[in-house]
Amino acid sequence: MNIEIANRLLELRKEKNFSQEELAEKIGVSRQAVSKWERAESSPDTDNLIELARLYEVSLDELLFTTEPIPRKIDEDAKPKEYVSVGLGGIHVIDGDTEVHVGLGGINVDGVEYAKPIDSVVSIAIIIIYLILGFWRQLWHPGWVIFLGIPIYYLIAGAIRSRKKNKKDL
């Protein structure tokens, strides 16, 4: 066996977090045999190579063809358990099975849209009006009342949307 294959066997074993003893037990050989393979003193037989490839989730070609790096499988469906991103695209949060995105495109929770883009524009407009009143007329304290416009808008817009939806369903 050449040293490249021996190094690859060592790399794959460590990647799977197996000790030599654990690997030997899984494929039915001695720990010394695994040690010899990884030092290029001996070669695994065909049955052991097949078992190693299965255990490491690679093909025999990937196991023995050492001029190319081992291609890593990327699980497209795998999502991080916890994730927070704040940027120009908005705020994106993943917490366990719940995914929330808040941005100019609206508010989306687990694929369900809760607020339309226009809702975001209205909220931003109310905040801008508050800032203008504060800086221009020093109405910081009484100006907070305009923030009541945000939930009032959502109540009115929600009622109108549900009414339109009910008319479509009839």
C-alpha positions in Angstrom: 0.0 0.0 0.0 1.3 3.5 -0.7 1.5 6.2 1.8 -1.2 8.4 0.2 -3.8 5.7 0.7 -2.6 5.1 4.2 -2.9 8.9 4.9 -6.4 8.9 3.4 -7.5 6.0 5.6 -6.2 7.9 8.7 -7.9 11.1 7.6 -11.2 9.4 7.0 -11.1 7.6 10.4 -10.3 10.8 12.2 -13.1 12.7 10.3 -15.6 10.1 11.6 -14.2 10.4 15.1 -13.3 6.7 15.4 -10.4 5.4 17.4 -8.4 2.6 15.8 -10.0 0.3 18.3 -13.6 1.4 17.4 -12.9 1.1 13.7 -11.3 -2.4 14.1 -14.4 -3.5 16.1 -16.8 -2.2 13.4 -15.1 -4.0 10.5 -14.0 -7.1 12.5 -10.2 -6.8 12.4 -7.6 -6.1 15.1 -6.5 -2.7 16.1 -3.0 -3.6 15.0 -4.3 -4.3 11.5 -5.8 -0.8 11.3 -2.6 0.7 12.6 -0.6 -1.2 9.9 -2.9 0.1 7.2 -2.5 3.7 8.4 1.3 3.3 8.5 1.3 1.7 5.0 2.9 -1.5 6.3 0.0 -3.6 5.0 -3.1 -3.3 2.9 -6.7 -4.1 3.7 -8.2 -6.9 1.7 -11.0 -6.4 -0.7 -13.8 -7.1 1.8 -12.3 -4.7 4.3 -11.9 -2.0 1.6 -15.6 -2.4 0.8 -16.5 -2.2 4.4 -14.3 0.9 5.0 -15.9 2.6 2.0 -19.4 1.9 3.3 -18.5 3.0 6.8 -16.8 6.3 5.6 -19.7 6.9 3.1 -17.3 7.1 0.1 -16.9 5.0 -3.1 -14.0 2.7 -3.5 -12.6 5.1 -6.1 -12.7 7.9 -3.7 -11.1 5.7 -1.1 -8.2 4.5 -3.3 -7.7 7.3 -5.9 -5.5 9.6 -4.0 -4.7 12.3 -6.6 -8.0 14.0 -6.0 -9.4 15.2 -2.7 -12.4 13.4 -1.3 -15.5 15.1 -2.4 -17.6 16.2 0.5 -21.4 15.7 0.3 -23.3 18.8 1.2 -26.7 18.2 2.5 -28.9 20.9 0.9 -31.7 20.2 3.3 -29.6 20.6 6.4 -30.4 23.8 8.2 -28.5 25.2 11.1 -30.4 24.9 14.5 -29.7 28.5 15.5 -28.9 31.3 13.1 -29.2 35.1 13.1 -28.4 37.4 10.2 -28.9 41.2 10.2 -28.2 43.0 6.9 -29.5 45.0 4.1 -31.8 42.2 3.1 -33.5 42.4 6.5 -33.4 40.2 9.6 -33.3 36.4 9.3 -33.6 34.2 12.4 -33.7 30.4 12.7 -34.4 28.9 16.1 -34.9 25.2 16.0 -37.7 24.5 13.6 -38.9 28.1 13.4 -37.7 30.4 10.7 -38.5 34.2 10.6 -37.6 36.8 8.0 -38.3 40.5 8.4 -37.4 42.8 5.6 -38.8 45.1 3.0 -40.5 42.1 1.5 -42.7 41.9 4.6 -42.7 39.5 7.5 -42.5 35.8 6.9 -42.7 33.1 9.6 -42.1 29.4 8.5 -43.1 30.2 4.9 -46.3 32.0 5.9 -46.5 35.7 5.0 -47.8 37.8 7.9 -47.2 41.3 6.6 -47.0 42.6 3.0 -44.3 44.9 1.8 -46.6 47.9 2.0 -47.0 47.2 5.7 -43.3 47.7 6.1 -43.4 51.0 4.2 -46.2 52.3 6.4 -44.3 51.4 9.5 -41.1 53.1 8.2 -43.2 56.2 7.2 -44.6 56.4 10.7 -41.1 56.2 12.2 -39.9 58.9 9.8 -42.8 61.2 10.8 -41.9 60.7 14.5 -38.3 61.6 13.8 -39.3 64.7 11.8 -41.7 65.9 14.6 -38.9 65.3 17.2 -36.1 67.1 15.4 -38.1 69.8 13.8 -40.6 70.8 16.5 -39.1 69.1 19.5 -42.2 67.0 20.0 -40.4 63.9 21.2 -42.7 63.3 24.2 -46.1 63.8 22.7 -44.9 62.4 19.3 -44.8 58.8 20.6 -48.6 58.8 20.1 -48.1 58.5 16.4 -46.6 55.0 17.0 -50.2 54.0 17.8 -50.7 54.4 14.1 -48.7 51.2 13.4 -51.1 48.8 15.2 -54.1 50.8 14.0 -52.9 50.5 10.4 -52.4 46.7 10.9 -56.0 46.4 12.3 -57.5 48.3 9.4 -55.4 46.7 6.7 -56.1 43.2 8.2 -59.8 43.8 8.3 -59.8 45.0 4.6 -57.7 42.0 3.5 -60.0 39.5 5.3 -63.0 41.2 3.8 -61.6 41.0 0.3 -60.6 37.4 1.0 -64.1 36.5 2.1 -65.6 38.1 -1.0 -63.3 36.0 -3.2 -64.3 32.8 -1.4 -68.0 33.5 -2.0 
